[in-house]
Amino acid sequence: MVAGIVTRATLAAVTVLWFILSLTACSGNNHLKLEDGLTDPVVEIVVWDKPFAGSAEKPYYDRMFQEFEQTYPHIRVIHMEAAFQKEREQFMTAVAGGEQPDLYNAAFPDMESYIDQGIPADITEMWTQYPDSADYSSIAMATAEKDGRIYGIPNFMYVTALAYNKRIFEENGINPEEAFLNWDSFAAAAEQVTDRSSNQYGYTILGTEWADWFYEYYVWQAGGDLTSKNSDGTVQLTFNSNAAVQALSYYQDLKFRYGVTQPNTLQSLDDNKKDFYAGRAATMITASNWFGEMLESGVDMDDIGVTTFPKGPAGVSLAQVGGGIWILNPNATEEKQQAAFTYATFMTSKYALEQMLRFQKEQGMLPNLLSVREDVDPIAYAEGMPEELVRSIQRAAEESRLEYFLKSRLSPYVSAAVQEVLLNENTKPYDALTQAQEKAQREVIDAYNMEFD
């Protein structure tokens, strides 16, 4: 009887070991392997990456979490759920209270500020020894670097473009190629498709607390930016430059002169999306990782067109590239930092990212068409994605840039000016932007520039 128990236990152990080794073999990634020293004490790390209960990708993450545990049994990951909204505020509160997670996904525009504040750990030595380091996107890596040092691991990235409802444009006899040439043609087309009697309007404008996110694109299209970084590291605000004023004046015209925006310009981004998905809005700025959400919402993808942004006064049409960067806690022990690095590189390995793409394809989901790894091709998994749409996203990525410098600190000031203009047609854009600039100068920039004296 004892012999039988031992035999079954031995067989079970062999089976588990075979399963773990098969995961390593099929991954094709030399990072996914059993480490030596499995008798070492278990290292526990806290990671803010627990998927929301209703997330369509939750089964994928549950499976990958299990695979990591089996591949690295000496690392125990405590998966925590971050706030759905106000995540930045939640994270900074944790940092201030000494409760920074061992691994956190920081947004691209936050990295410059976080690095200046010493929030992410310097992982240069670990990164240079990581065999796959050269496979990550140079665009994404640029946000994780400063002065030749590495402070993060790219987790995901996206590019923005303009989505439109082809059916609505066809019903109104509008040629999209002509409608999206420039600001004037876009405003005219948006006005033509707006029909308040049927609760249909031309363009979902973003006026929430993130209003600067999309507004900055219009500043670029007018030939400017919202900040200027000097050679000595100091920053000059350009909120009330001619380009910024032109962009905000155009915003105000879309709302009051042409009347093509949603009635409540301060409604949430989620409500903007719902309006577009339901066919109430004819156009919306979108990101390359939102198409899966469109499909899940019942959108007929054959009705969706994507194009680069209409050119502004400067004759340019720049998209924005963004994403997330895994950052490690600089105050964690060396063992915890190594464990966090191992986990982050596992979740961004070629194997893991391709598993995500396969999962999405099997579930009939549309993938994000950009990858943080140059050896992963999401388009190969984009079954059901119209070829025209894929090409449009690729074109947008060719002419893209990162968000304006110090965005994470200055966003509330710029957004307040945008909101003021969208709420009051008598507010002069120059005045609103000047007031925002003066306040941001006093409360943010003066102290920031003093660090370089």
TORGU-702502 format. One record per atom (N, C-alpha, C): residue in one letter; x, y, z. Coordinates in pm, whole numbers, plus 32768, in hexadecimal, padded with zeros to 4 digits. Layout:
# residues N
AXYZ
...
//
This chain:
# residues 453
M80547F888000
M800080008000
M8057807D8000
V80BE807D8054
V811980EE8059
V816180FF7FD5
A8188808D7F9C
A81CF80937F1C
A817780D07EB1
G80F480AE7EB5
G809880E77E53
G808C817B7E61
I808781AD7EDC
I807F823D7EF3
I80FA82837EC1
V816E824A7EDD
V81EA82867EAF
V81EE82897E17
T81C0821F7DDA
T81C282197D48
T816B82847D0B
R80F282977D43
R809982FF7D0E
R80D283897D26
A810D839E7D9C
A814784217DBB
A81BB843F7D5D
T820E83D67D45
T827E83EA7CEA
T824E840A7C5E
L81E683C07C33
L81AF83D87BAF
L817884667BA3
A813484947C0C
A80FD851C7C0B
A816C85847C01
A81D7856C7C4D
A824685CD7C4B
A828685D27BC1
V8297855A7B83
V82D185577AFE
V8278859E7A9A
T81F3858A7AA9
T819485CA7A4F
T819C86627A59
V81A086967AD4
V81A987277AE9
V822B875D7AAE
L829A87147AC5
L831A87427A91
L8318874379F8
W82DB86D979BD
W82D086D6792A
W8280874C78F8
F8212876F793F
F81BC87DE7913
F820888627916
I825488767981
I82A088F2798E
I830A88FC7920
L8352888B790A
L83BA888D78A4
L837F889E7819
S830688687803
S82C888787780
S82A289087767
L827A895177D1
L825B89DF77C3
L82D98A2B7798
T83498A0377D6
T83C78A4577B4
T83EF8A277724
A83E089A976FD
A840A89837676
A83B689C4760B
C833189C87621
C82DA89FE75B8
C82DF8A9575B2
S83168AD4761A
S83198B667619
S837A8B9C75B2
G83E68B52759A
G84498B84753C
G84928BFE7571
N848A8C1875F4
N84C78C8F762D
N85248C62769C
N85A48C857692
N86038C5376F4
N85F28C90777D
H85938CF0778A
H857B8D28780F
H85228CCB7862
L84CB8C7D7821
L846D8C287866
L84AF8BA27886
K84E98B9778FA
K852D8B1C7920
K85288B0D79B7
L85368A9379E4
L85408A7B7A72
L85C68AB07AA3
E85C38AFA7B11
E863F8B2F7B46
E867D8ACC7BA7
D86FD8AD97BBD
D87408A877C20
D871A8ABA7CAA
G87328A677D0E
G871C8A947D97
G868B8A9B7DBD
L86398A377D96
L85AA8A3A7DB5
L85918A287E4A
T85F88A027E95
T85E889F27F25
T85FA8A777F6D
D861B8AE37F22
D862B8B657F61
D85A58B937F99
P85A68BEC7FFA
P85298C208030
P84D78C647FC4
V84558C5A7FCF
V83FB8C977F6E
V84028D2F7F79
V840D8D727F06
V840D8E047F01
V83818E327EDB
E83488E8B7F29
E82C08EBA7F10
E82C48F497EDC
I827E8F627E6E
I82788FE87E35
I81E690117E1E
V81CD90937E26
V814890CA7E0E
V8149910E7D85
V80EB90E77D30
V80E0911D7CA9
V8052914E7C92
W804691C97C61
W7FC292007C42
W7F9C91D97BB4
D7F6C91607BA3
D7F4791347B1C
D7ED290D37B1C
K7E8790CD7B89
K7E1590737B8D
K7DA890A67B2F
P7D7C90557ACF
P7D1690847A70
P7C9090987AB4
F7C4390F57A80
F7BBE910C7AB6
F7B6690937A9B
A7B06907C7AF3
A7AB290047AEC
A7A708FF27A65
G7A4590607A29
G79FE905779AA
G7A56905B792F
S7AD9905C7942
S7B35906678D1
S7B2C8FEA7878
A7B218FFF77F6
A7B1A8F8F7798
A7B9E8F437792
E7C0B8F8377BC
E7C8E8F4377B5
E7CB78F02783A
K7C5B8F02789B
K7C798EC7791E
K7CA68E357913
P7C648DE078C2
P7C928D5578B8
P7D248D48788C
Y7D4D8DA27831
Y7DD98D9F7806
Y7E358DBD787B
Y7E178E2778C5
Y7E6E8E4C7934
Y7E6E8DE179A0
D7DFC8DA679BC
D7DF78D3B7A20
D7E548CC879F7
R7E548CA67976
R7EA98C397946
R7F3C8C5E794E
M7F5E8CDB7927
M7FEA8D05792B
M801C8D1079BA
F7FC68D3D7A16
F7FED8D437AA3
F80118CB67AD4
Q7FC08C557AAB
Q7FDA8BCB7AD4
Q805B8B967A97
E80718BB47A19
E80EC8B8779D8
E81678BC37A1C
F815E8C417A43
F81D08C7F7A86
F81EC8C387B0B
E81838C1D7B56
E81948BD97BD8
E81D78B517BC5
Q81B18B0A7B5C
Q81E98A857B44
Q82798A8E7B12
T82968AF47AC5
T831D8B047A8E
T837E8B3B7AF5
Y834C8B917B4C
Y839F8BCF7BB4
Y835F8BBB7C3D
P83648B427C71
P83208B257CF0
P835A8B6E7D69
H83D28BA87D5B
H840C8BF07DCB
H83E08C827DD0
I838A8CAC7D6E
I83568D367D6D
I82BF8D317D7F
R828F8D717DE5
R81FF8D797DFD
R81D18E077DDD
V81768E137D7C
V81448E957D51
V80BC8EB07D8F
I80B28F207DD5
I80318F4D7E0A
I7FF98FAF7DA4
H7F938F867D5B
H7F578FDA7CF3
H7EED90357D31
M7F0290B77D24
M7EA5911A7D5B
M7E5E91627CE9
E7DE291877D01
E7D9291CF7C9D
E7D9F92657CB5
A7DCF92AD7C4F
A7DDB933F7C5A
A7D52937F7C43
A7D4793FC7C69
A7CC994457C55
A7CAB94507BC0
F7C2B94417B9D
F7C04944C7B10
F7C1D94DA7ADE
Q7BFF953B7B31
Q7C1C95C77B14
Q7C7095FE7B87
K7CB3966C7B71
K7D0996AA7BD6
K7D7C964D7C00
E7DAB95FA7BA3
E7E15959C7BC6
E7E9695E57BE8
R7EB596507B9E
R7F2F969B7BBC
R7F2C96CF7C4B
E7EBA97077C73
E7EAE973C7CFA
E7EBE96CE7D62
Q7E84965B7D46
Q7E9095E97DA1
Q7F2295BD7DAD
F7F6795BA7D3D
F7FF395907D3F
F804995F37D8C
M803996757D71
M808A96D87DB6
M806D96DB7E4B
T7FF296BF7E71
T7FD196B57F00
T801C96407F3F
A802395D17EF6
A806B955C7F26
A8100957B7F34
V813895C37ED2
V81C695E87ED7
V81E196407F50
A818C96A67F65
A819F97027FD5
A819396BB805B
G814096548061
G812B960B80DE
G8188959680F2
G81EC9587809A
G824A951A80A7
G821094948081
E81A594958032
E81629419800A
E816C94037F73
Q81D494367F34
Q81E494257EA4
Q81EC93917E82
P819E93637E1E
P81A792D67DF9
P823192B47DC0
D825392367DC4
D82D4920C7D91
D82DC921B7CF9
L826792177CB8
L826292277C28
L81E392707C03
Y81F192D97BAF
Y8180932D7B8B
Y818B93547AF8
N8119935C7AB5
N811693817A29
N810094177A1D
A816994627A02
A816194F479F7
A8146951E7968
A80F795877957
A80D995BA78D1
A815496007897
F816295FA7813
F81D5963877CF
F81F096C777FE
P818A972177FD
P81A897AC781F
P81CE97C478B0
D81B497617906
D81D797707994
D826A975179B0
M82AB970D7954
M833096DA7971
M83969748798D
E839497B4793F
E83F7981E7954
E83EB985679E2
S8370986F7A0B
S835A98A57A91
S837E983F7AFC
Y835897C17AE7
Y837797597B4A
Y840D97467B5A
I845597477AEA
I84E797367AF1
I852597A97B3F
D84F798237B24
D852C98987B6B
D8514988C7C02
Q84A5984E7C28
Q848398417CB5
Q84BF97C57CF7
G850597747CA8
G854296FC7CE1
G84E0968D7CFD
I846F968C7CB8
I840796287CD3
I842995A07C97
P845C95977C1A
P848195137BE6
P851194EF7C08
A8529946F7C1C
A85B194407C35
A860494437BB5
D868394597BC2
D86E094527B52
D86FD93BE7B3A
I86D3938B7AC5
I86E192FC7AA8
I874792E47A38
T87A093437A24
T87FE933B79B3
T884C92B879B1
E888292907A25
E88D592177A28
E8882919C7A05
M880B91917A3C
M87B6911E7A1C
M878F911F7989
W877491967954
W874691A278CA
W87B4917C7867
T882E91A77880
T889B918A7823
T88BC90F57822
Q889990AE788C
Q88B2901E7892
Q883B8FCD785D
Y87CD900F7841
Y87558FC97811
Y87658FAB777C
P87628F2E7751
P877E8F0876C5
P87208F487660
D86A48F677688
D86428F9C7628
D863C90347623
S869690787666
S868B91097673
S868A915075EB
A86D091197588
A86D7915A7505
A8657914874B4
D85FB90F374E4
D858190D77498
D850F913774B7
Y852391937514
Y84B991EF753A
Y84BB926C74E1
S844592A474CB
S843793187474
S848D938D74A5
S84D793C97449
S852B943C746E
S84D694B37497
I845E94C0745C
I8403952D7482
I83D9951D7513
A83B394A37537
A8388948975C0
A83FC94967622
M8471946675FC
M84E5946C7655
M851194FB7670
A84F795567612
A851F95E17625
A84DD961E76A0
T846695EF76C1
T842096257737
T845695EC77B9
A84A1957F77AF
A84D5953D7826
A856695617842
E85A095B477EF
E862E95D677FB
E864396687822
K86B096807869
K86DD97097884
K8772970578A2
D87BC9758785B
D884D9763786F
D889296DB7866
G886396897809
G88A3960877F4
G887E959C7857
R882395B978B4
R87F895577918
R876A952778F7
I874A94AD791F
I86C994717902
I8676946B7983
Y85F894987978
Y85A2949F79EE
Y851D945479DE
G850F94077973
G849293BF7963
G8495935F78EE
I842C930C78EA
I841D92A77882
I839A92C07839
P839E92DD77B7
P832292F7776E
P82BF92837779
N824292A67796
N81DA924377AD
N8178923C7739
F814C92B0770B
F80F692B57695
F8101933F7657
M80D1934D75DB
M80D293D0759B
M805F93D87537
Y803B94527515
Y7FCE946974B7
Y7FEB94E67466
V7F9E94FB73FB
V7FA4957573AD
V7F1695A47395
T7F029626738C
T7E7C965D737A
T7E61967D72E7
A7DE0968472C7
A7DB596A6723F
A7D2496D6724A
L7CE896F871D9
L7C5D972571D8
L7C0696B6719D
A7BA4968971EB
A7B45962371BC
A7AC59668718F
Y7A879630712A
Y7A09966A70FB
Y79A995FB70D1
N7929961A70D5
N78C095BD70B0
N78A695CB701A
K78D395696FCD
K78C795716F3C
K783695776F0E
R77E0952F6F55
R7753952E6F2F
R771695B96F37
I773496026FA3
I76FE96896FB4
I773196E66F45
F77AF96D96F24
F77E8972E6EBB
F77AA970C6E33
E7797968C6E19
E775B96636D99
E76CB96956D8F
E767F96896DFD
E75F396B56DFC
E75E7974B6DE1
N764F97976E03
N764D98276DEE
N769A98506D70
G76C297EE6D21
G7706980C6CA3
G778C98526CB4
I77D498326D1F
I785598746D3A
I78C898176D19
N7929984A6CCF
N79A297FF6CB0
N7A0698136D22
P7A2797A86D6C
P7A8497B66DDE
P7B0A97F36DB8
E7B3D97D06D43
E7BC098066D1B
E7BBE989D6D12
E7B4D98D46CE6
E7B4099656CDF
E7B1F99A06D68
A7ACF99586DB6
A7AA4998B6E39
A7B1899996E9B
F7B7C99416E90
F7BE7993F6EF4
F7C69997F6EC2
L7C5D99D76E60
L7CD49A1A6E2D
L7D109A7B6E92
N7CBC9ACE6ECE
N7CED9B366F29
N7C7F9B5C6F8D
W7C9E9BBB6FE5
W7C3F9BE2704C
W7BBC9C167010
D7BC59C676FA9
D7B4C9CA26F6E
D7AF19C386F31
S7B2D9BDD6EE5
S7ADC9B756EA4
S7AA09B176F0C
F7AEA9AFF6F77
F7AB59AA76FE0
F7A3E9AE87026
A7A4A9B677048
A79DD9BAE708C
A79609BB07034
A79739BC56FB1
A79009BC86F56
A78BD9B406F4E
A790D9AD66F47
A78D59A4F6F40
A788F9A2A6FC3
A78CD9A4C7033
A78909A2F70B5
A780C9A7870C5
E78059AF37090
E77899B407096
E771D9AFE7040
Q77459ACA6FCE
Q76E49A8D6F72
Q76A69A0D6FAB
V76F499C06FF7
V76BF9942702D
V767A995470B3
T768099CC70EB
T763E99E5716B
T75A899F77156
D755C99A971A1
D74CA99AF7199
D749399A07226
R74789A107267
R744C9A0D72F1
R73C599C77301
S737399CB7299
S72EF998C72A4
S72F998F472B3
S736698BB7281
S737B982B728F
S73ED980C72F0
N741198707340
N7479986073A6
N74FD98327369
Q751F986B72F6
Q759C984A72B3
Q75F298C772A4
Y767098BA72C4
Y76C9992E72B8
Y774D99057278
G779D996B7255
G781299547201
G789099247244
Y78AE995372C0
Y7931993972FA
Y792B99357391
T796398CC73CC
T796B98C1745E
T79E9990A748D
I79D7997F74C2
I7A4999CD74F4
I7A6699A37584
L7AE499A775AC
L7B09997C7633
L7B1899F4768E
G7ABF99FF76F0
G7AC39A71774B
G7ACD9A4977DD
T7AED99CB77F9
T7AFA999D7883
T7B7999D478C1
E7B9D999D7936
E7C1999C87977
E7C9499A27926
W7C82995178BC
W7CF1992E7862
W7CE8997E77E1
A7CA899EF77E1
A7C8B9A397766
A7D099A5A7715
D7D7A9A6A7757
D7DF59A8C7710
D7E289A1776BC
W7DF9999D76D9
W7E2A99277692
W7E13993475FC
F7D9A995575D3
F7D7E99637544
F7D9799F17511
Y7D859A53756A
Y7D9B9ADE7541
Y7E299AF47510
E7E8A9AB27550
E7F169AC87528
E7F2E9AA37495
Y7EE19A43745D
Y7EF39A1F73D1
Y7ED89A967376
Y7E729AE5739C
Y7E4C9B59734B
Y7EB79BC67355
V7EF69BCF73C8
V7F659C2E73D7
V7FD79C047379
W7FF59B847374
W805D9B537318
W80379B717288
Q7FB89B5A7266
Q7F8B9B7171DC
Q7F949C0471B4
A7F929C5A721A
A7FA19CE97200
A80339D137203
G808C9CB37218
G811B9CD07212
G815E9CF07295
G811D9CD47306
G81599CF67387
G81579C8373EA
D816D9CA77467
D816A9C4774D5
D81449C957553
L81329C4E75C0
L81079C8F763C
L817A9CAD769A
T81ED9C6E7683
T82659C8B76D2
T82DE9C877676
S83479CC476A5
S83C59CC2765C
S84359CA676C0
K84849C4076A6
K84F19C1B7700
K85719C5C76D0
N85AF9CA97728
N862A9CEF7705
N86A49C927710
S87109CBD76D5
S87899C6A76D3
S87C19C50775F
D87A59CAC77BD
D87D89C9A7845
D877A9C47789C
G87109C127861
G86B29BBD78AC
G86389C0578E0
T863B9C8A78E0
T85C89CD77910
T85589CD278A8
V84E19CFD78D3
V846B9CF4787F
V842A9D7C786F
Q83FE9D9877F7
Q83B39E1277DA
Q83269DEB77AF
L82C39E2A77EB
L82399E0F77C7
L82129E5D774B
T81C59E1C76F4
T81979E5D7678
T81009E4A7668
F80B99E4C76D8
F80289E3976D5
F7FE29E9E767A
N80109F1C767F
N7FC99F857635
N80119FAC75B4
S805C9F4D757C
S809B9F6674FB
S802F9F707490
N80559FA3741D
N7FF59FB373B1
N7FB79F2D738A
A80099EC37386
A7FD89E3F7361
A7F729E0B73C6
A7F919E1C7448
A7F369DEC74B1
A7EB29E3874AE
V7EBA9EBB7495
V7E409F0D748D
V7DED9EE67414
Q7E2F9ECF73A3
Q7DE79EA2732C
Q7D9D9E1F7346
A7DE29DC47389
A7DA69D4173A4
A7D2C9D4E73FF
L7D369DA17467
L7CC69DAF74C3
L7C549DFE7485
S7C749E5A742E
S7C0C9EA373E4
S7BBE9E43738B
Y7C059DE6734E
Y7BC39D8272FA
Y7B679D2A734F
Y7B969D0473C5
Y7B439CB87423
Y7AC29D04743F
Q7AD29D82745E
Q7A5E9DD57480
Q79FF9DE07408
D7A369DEA7391
D79E29DF17319
D79969D6E7303
L79D69CFE7319
L79929C7E7309
L791A9C747365
K79299CAB73DD
K78BC9CA6743E
K784F9D0C7420
F78739D8A740B
F780F9DF57405
F77F09E277377
R78549E317321
R783A9E65729A
R77FB9DFB7240
Y78389D837241
Y78059D1871EC
Y77A09CBF7234
G77A89CBB72B9
G77499C6B7306
G774F9BD772E9
V77C99BA072DE
V77D69B1472B3
V77FF9AB57323
T780F9AE7739E
T783A9A91740B
T77C29A5E745B
Q77DC9A0374B7
Q777499D37511
Q77459A477569
P76C69A477594
P76939AB675E6
P76E49ACB7665
N77069A5E76A9
N77549A677724
N77E79A4E7703
T78309AB876EC
T78BC9AA976C3
T79169A7A7735
L78E09A7477B0
L792F9A447821
L791199B37843
Q78C2997077EF
Q78A298E5780E
Q7921988F7805
S791C981B7842
S799297C5784D
S79BD978E77C5
L7A38976177C1
L7A6C97217748
L7A1B96A27729
D79F496597790
D79A395E1777B
D791E96047738
D78E296747761
D7865969D7722
D787B96C97691
N78EE97077677
N7911972975EC
N791896AA7597
K795A964475CD
K796695C67584
K78DD9588756B
K788A958875D0
K7804954D75C2
K77B595947555
D77C29619754D
D777D966474E4
D77AC9639745A
F782E9624744C
F786395FB73CA
F783A956C73A9
Y78459514740A
Y7823948873F2
Y7790947773CE
A773B94CD7408
A76AB94C473F0
A767F950E7372
G76DE9551732F
G76BD959972B5
G7684962372CD
R768D96537348
R765E96DC7364
R76C69743733B
A7745971D733F
A77B297767316
A77F097417296
A7809979B7238
A783F977171B7
A78D5975D71B7
T791C97A7720D
T79AE979C7213
T79DE979F72A3
M7A52976372BA
M7A8C975F7340
M7B2197437334
I7B7197857384
I7BFE9760738C
I7C0596D973D0
T7C55967F7397
T7C5F95F873CD
T7CF195D273DE
A7D0995627421
A7D90952E7433
A7D9594A273F8
S7E0C947673D3
S7E1B93F7738E
S7DF6937F73E4
N7DE693937467
N7DBF932474BF
N7D2C932974E7
W7CDB937974A2
W7C4D938374C3
W7BF293327468
F7C2892F673FF
F7BD292B3739F
F7B91923673D7
G7BD691F27430
G7B99917F7472
G7B1E91A874C1
E7B29921A7504
E7AB7924F7550
E7A43927174F3
M7A6392A8747E
M79FA92C7741C
M79AE924973F6
L79F991DF73D8
L79BC916273AD
L79649129741C
E7997912D7498
E794B90FA750B
E78CB91497520
S78CC91C874F8
S7856921D750A
S77F0920B749A
G780991AF743F
G77A9919373D6
G77BA91E67359
V782B922B734D
V7843927F72D7
V78629226725E
D7823924371EE
D784492007171
D78C39240713B
M793391F7713E
M79B392317119
M79B8925C7087
D796092267035
D795A92526FAA
D792692E16F9F
D78E493117009
D78B0939B700B
D79189400703B
I798A93CE706C
I79ED942670AA
I7A609443704A
G7A7A94C27039
G7AEF94ED6FED
G7B509532704B
V7BCE952E702A
V7C359571707B
V7C8E95C1701E
T7CAF963A7048
T7D0396906FF6
T7D6296E0704F
T7DC797197011
T7E1E9774705C
T7DCF97F47078
F7E00984470D4
F7DB898BE70FA
F7DB899257089
P7D4A996F707C
P7D4999DD701A
P7DBB9A3E7038
K7DFB9A6F6FD1
K7E6C9AC96FE5
K7E3E9B517019
G7E919B8A7070
G7E739C0C70A7
G7EB59C7B7059
P7EB89CF57090
P7EF29D68704A
P7F849D547021
A7FCD9D017069
A805A9CEA7047
A806B9C816FDB
G7FFC9C456FB0
G80039BE26F46
G80389B5B6F73
V80329B3E6FF5
V80639ABF7029
V7FF19A72706C
S800599F07077
S7FA1999770B3
S7FE99932710A
L800B99597183
L8058990271DC
L7FFD98B3723A
A801698317244
A7FD097DD72A4
A802497D47323
Q7FEC9799738A
Q8032978C7409
Q804A96FA7429
V80C196D97451
V80DF9652747D
V80E996537515
G80AC95F17554
G80AD95E975E6
G80B395597612
G80A995437694
G80AD94BB76C7
G80D294B67758
G810694437782
G8127942F780F
G81B293F4781F
I81EF94137891
I827693E578B2
I827593A4793C
W82A4932A7947
W82B392EC79CA
W832593327A16
I830993617A8E
I8373939C7AE1
I837D93517B65
L83F793457B96
L841392FE7C12
L8421935F7C86
N840393317CFC
N840E93827D76
N84A2938F7D9C
P84D8940A7DA1
P8567941A7DBF
P858993F87E50
N852593F57EA6
N853C93D87F34
N852A93457F57
A850792F47EF4
A84F692657F0C
A858092247F19
T858491AF7F56
T860291677F64
T863291387EDB
E86B191157ED4
E86E890E57E57
E869F90687E27
E867990117E85
E86318F977E62
E85A88FB77E26
K856390197E61
K84E090407E2D
K84EC90827DA4
Q855290D47D94
Q856691147D12
Q858390AD7CA5
Q85D4904B7CC5
Q85F38FE37C62
Q85758F927C41
A85258F777CA8
A84A98F2D7C92
A84488F7E7C3D
A843F90017C58
A83E790587C0A
A841690617B7A
F849890697B66
F84D0906E7ADE
F84B08FEC7A93
T84C08F7C7AD8
T84A18EFA7A9C
T84108EF37A71
Y83B78F247AC7
Y83288F217AA7
Y83088F7E7A31
A833F8FF77A33
A8322905879C8
A835390267941
T83CA8FEA793E
T83FE8FB778BF
T83B58F387893
F83808EEC78F0
F832C8E7A78CD
F82AD8EAA7887
M826A8F0F78C1
M81EA8F3F788C
M81FB8F8E780A
T82758FB977EC
T828D9001776E
T82E78FB07711
S82F78F31772E
S83488EDA76D8
S82FF8EC27654
K834A8E9775F0
K830E8E75756F
K82A38E0A7581
Y82C08DAA75D5
Y82618D3E75F0
Y81DF8D74762A
A81E98DC67692
A81708DF876D5
A811E8E527679
L815F8EA9762F
L81178F0475D8
L80D38EB87565
E81168E537532
E80D78E0474C8
E80668DAE74FF
Q80718D82757C
Q80038D3A75BA
Q7F888D9475C7
M7F9F8E1375E8
M7F318E7275EF
M7EEE8E817566
L7F3F8E8E74FE
L7F098E9E7478
L7EBB8E22744D
R7EEE8DAC746F
R7EA78D31744D
R7E228D2A7499
F7E268D4F7517
F7DAB8D4E7567
F7D448DAC752A
Q7D6E8E237506
Q7D118E8374CC
Q7CD88E4F7449
K7D2B8E1073F8
K7CFC8DDA7379
K7C968D6B738F
E7CB38D1373F0
E7C588CA4740E
E7BD18CD67441
Q7BD58D467489
Q7B5A8D7D74C1
Q7B128DDB7461
G7B4A8DEA73E9
G7B0D8E457388
G7B228ED773AA
M7B8C8EF373F8
M7BAB8F7B7421
M7C118FB873C1
L7C0C903A73B2
L7C6C907E735C
L7CE090B173B1
P7D5C909A7385
P7DD090BF73D7
P7DF7915173C9
N7E48917D7428
N7E8E91FC7419
N7EF191EA73A6
L7EF092447346
L7F42923272CE
L7FD3925E72DF
L7FF8928A7358
L808492AB7373
L80B7925373E4
S8136923173DD
S817391DE7445
S81EF9223747B
V820C920B74FB
V828692447536
V830191F5750B
R82EA918274CD
R835A9131749E
R835C912E7406
E83D2914273CF
E83E09145733E
E83DC90B97301
D83EA90507354
D83E48FC87321
D83598F8B7331
V82F58FDF734F
V826A8FB27358
V8217900372F4
D81CC8FBD72A1
D817D8FFF7238
D80E78FED7253
P80A6904E7292
P8017904172B1
P7FBF90347235
I7FEA906F71C8
I7F97906F714F
I7F818FE1711C
A7FDF8F867139
A7FD18EFC710E
A7F5C8EB77155
Y7F2F8EF271C3
Y7EC18EB77211
Y7E408F077203
A7E418F6C71AD
A7DCD8FC671A2
A7D658F917141
E7D3C8F177156
E7CD78EDA70FF
E7C528F237112
G7C148F4870A4
G7B958F8F70AC
G7BA5902570AB
M7C21905570B6
M7C3A90E470B1
M7C45910F701F
P7BF0916B6FF3
P7BF791986F68
P7C8491C96F45
E7CB6919F6ED1
E7D3E91C26EA8
E7D5192596EA0
E7CEB929F6E72
E7CF393316E68
E7D0A93706EF1
L7CC8933A6F57
L7CD6936F6FDE
L7D6493577011
V7D9892E06FF8
V7E2092BF7023
V7E86931D6FE4
R7E7693366F62
R7ED393906F1D
R7ECC941D6F56
S7E5594486F7D
S7E4594CF6FB4
S7E8E94DE7039
I7E879478708C
I7ECF947A710B
I7F65947D70F2
Q7F9294317091
Q802194307070
Q804F94BA7042
R7FFD94FC6FF2
R802095836FC2
R802795E57036
A7FCA95D87093
A7FC996327108
A80499620715A
A807595A37168
A80ED958871B7
A816A95C27177
E816995D170F4
E81DE960670AD
E81F6969970CC
E818A96E270EC
E81979770710E
E815C97877198
S81A9976271FB
S8178976C7285
S81E597A472E0
R81BC97CD7355
R821A980473B6
R81E597EB7443
L823E97FD74A5
L821697EF7530
L81CF986E755F
E818B986375CF
E814098D57602
E819D99437634
Y816299B8764D
Y81B49A2C766F
Y81FF9A1A76F3
F82719A5976FE
F82C99A497771
F82869A7B77F1
L82939A2B785B
L825A9A4778DF
L81C09A4278DF
K818999F67885
K80F799EA787C
K80B999C07902
S80F5995E7945
S80B8992A79BF
S80A599977A29
R80FF99FA7A2A
R80F49A667A8D
R809C9AD87A5D
L80999AEC79DA
L80569B6279A4
L7FC99B487970
S7FA49ACC7966
S7F229AA7792E
S7EAC9AF0796E
P7EA49AFB79F2
P7E309B3F7A2F
P7E219BD07A03
Y7E909C1479EA
Y7E8C9CA179C5
Y7E5A9CB37936
V7E909C6378DA
V7E659C6B784F
V7DD49C3F7843
S7DB19BD47886
S7D289BA0787E
S7CC39C0578B0
A7CE79C4E7918
A7C8B9CB3794F
A7C6E9D1F78E7
A7CD49D47789A
A7CBF9DAD7832
A7C669D7777C3
V7C7A9CFA779D
V7C279CBD7735
V7B969CB67763
Q7B819C8D77DE
Q7AF99C827813
Q7AB49D0A7818
E7AFE9D6F7841
E7AC49DF5784C
E7A929E2677C4
V7AE09E0D775C
V7ABB9E3A76D6
V7A449DEA769F
L7A3F9D6976C1
L79D19D167692
L794E9D3576D9
L79569D70774E
L78DE9D8F779B
L78A89E1B7781
N78FC9E73774D
N78D49EFF773E
N79089F3576B9
E78AC9F50765D
E78D69F8175DA
E790DA00E75DD
N78FBA054764B
N792FA0DC7658
N79BDA0E07691
T79ECA06F76C1
T7A74A06876F6
T7AD8A06C7683
K7B38A0C4768E
K7B9FA0CD7626
K7C0CA0657640
P7C27A01175DE
P7C8C9FA975F0
P7D139FDD7622
Y7D3EA05075ED
Y7DBFA0867619
Y7DBBA0A576AF
D7D4EA0DF76DD
D7D44A102776B
D7D44A08677C3
A7CF8A01F779A
A7CF19FA577E9
A7D7A9F6077EF
L7DBF9F5E7781
L7E429F1D777C
L7EAC9F6D77C7
T7EA39FF077C0
T7F02A045780A
T7EF0A033789F
Q7E73A03178CB
Q7E58A01D795A
Q7E8C9F957988
A7E769F2F7936
A7EA69EA97959
A7F3F9EA6795D
Q7F7E9EEC7900
Q80109EED78FB
Q804A9F347975
E80119FA4799A
E80449FED7A0E
E80389F9B7A8D
K7FCA9F547A9A
K7FB79F017B11
K80189E8B7B12
A80299E4B7A9E
A80859DDA7A95
A81169E067AAC
Q81369E807A7F
Q81BC9EB57A93
Q81D99EC37B29
R81799EFC7B72
R818B9F127C02
R818F9E8F7C4E
E81369E347C2D
E81229DBE7C80
E81779D467C58
V81AB9D477BDC
V81F89CD27BAE
V82819CF97B78
I82849D517B15
I82FE9D677AC8
I836A9DB17B15
D83449E157B64
D83AA9E5F7BB0
D83FC9E007C06
A83B89DA97C4F
A83FE9D497CA6
A844C9CE57C53
Y84149CBA7BE3
Y84589C587B8E
Y84D99C927B56
N84D49D0E7B24
N854B9D497AE7
N85B89D6A7B4E
M858F9D827BC9
M85F19D9E7C32
M86509D297C48
E86249CB17C28
E86789C3B7C3B
E86F29C3D7BE0
F86EE9C937B79
F875C9C977B19
F87B99D0E7B31
D879C9D5F7B96
D87F29DD27BB6
D88779DA47BF2
//
